[in-house]
């Protein structure tokens, strides 16, 4: 991780809010020959001063096998990112860059029993589907759920190390930041341009 003090967000609640807003995260671990990874939706919860991540994965995949063999995992939460041209600076004869927001959470993964897996699937389905639609968890046949649950396993990760990079032109002057904001909004290539512009604006002194 490209860690510099001025690119680090020190307000823990802002970091956790970011994780919740970008919870389709990448879990990586140690495989037998190469690192392994999978991207899945996660629940981010604070309990008794600790931070926990939970979800479920398919059994007997390369990542499941790797996580069983080595419980130490890295979870990456990625947010908005965009190219920033040096032509927007007071001195354009310098390097252009990339602004971005990311959080790395390190901890140990613990797999649940079948009941825990059931609850993990129910939680994520209820979160995104709700409880009143035809596809709601409670409307699925119990036989269907129990049949598929045999191929899935739930897990919880207690976060031990939490690091972030919120690289938002903090090393530039306020005048340059204002110009970067204007240029990003003018370019508006995608939603990321607008999100990064808004994040820079929030931090203007």
URRA-V708048 format. One record per backbone hydrogen bond with DSSP energy under -1.0 kcal/mol. NH is the residue of the N-H (numbers start at 1). CO is the residue of the C=O. Records with the same first field share a line. If there is no record, write none. Layout:
NH = CO / CO
//
This chain:
3 = 1
7 = 4
8 = 5
15 = 11
16 = 12
17 = 13
18 = 14
19 = 15
20 = 16
21 = 17
22 = 18
25 = 23 / 40
26 = 76
27 = 38
28 = 74
29 = 36
36 = 29
38 = 27
40 = 25
42 = 23
43 = 54
45 = 52
47 = 50
50 = 47
52 = 45
53 = 157
54 = 43
55 = 155
57 = 153
59 = 151
65 = 61
66 = 62
67 = 63
68 = 64
69 = 65
70 = 66
73 = 107
74 = 28
75 = 105
76 = 26
77 = 103
79 = 101
82 = 99
84 = 97
88 = 85
89 = 86
94 = 92
97 = 84
99 = 82
100 = 167
101 = 80
102 = 165
103 = 77
104 = 163
105 = 75
106 = 161
107 = 73
109 = 71
110 = 156
112 = 154
117 = 113
118 = 114
119 = 115
120 = 116
121 = 117
122 = 118
123 = 119
124 = 120
125 = 121
126 = 122
127 = 123
128 = 124
129 = 125
130 = 126
136 = 133
139 = 136
140 = 137
145 = 141
146 = 142
147 = 143
148 = 144
149 = 145
151 = 148
152 = 149
153 = 57
155 = 55
156 = 110
157 = 53
158 = 108
159 = 51
160 = 106
161 = 106
163 = 104
165 = 102
166 = 7
167 = 100
172 = 169
177 = 173
178 = 174
179 = 175
180 = 176
181 = 177
182 = 178
183 = 179
184 = 180
185 = 181
186 = 182
187 = 183
188 = 184
195 = 191
196 = 192
197 = 193
198 = 194
199 = 195
200 = 196
201 = 197
202 = 198
204 = 201
//
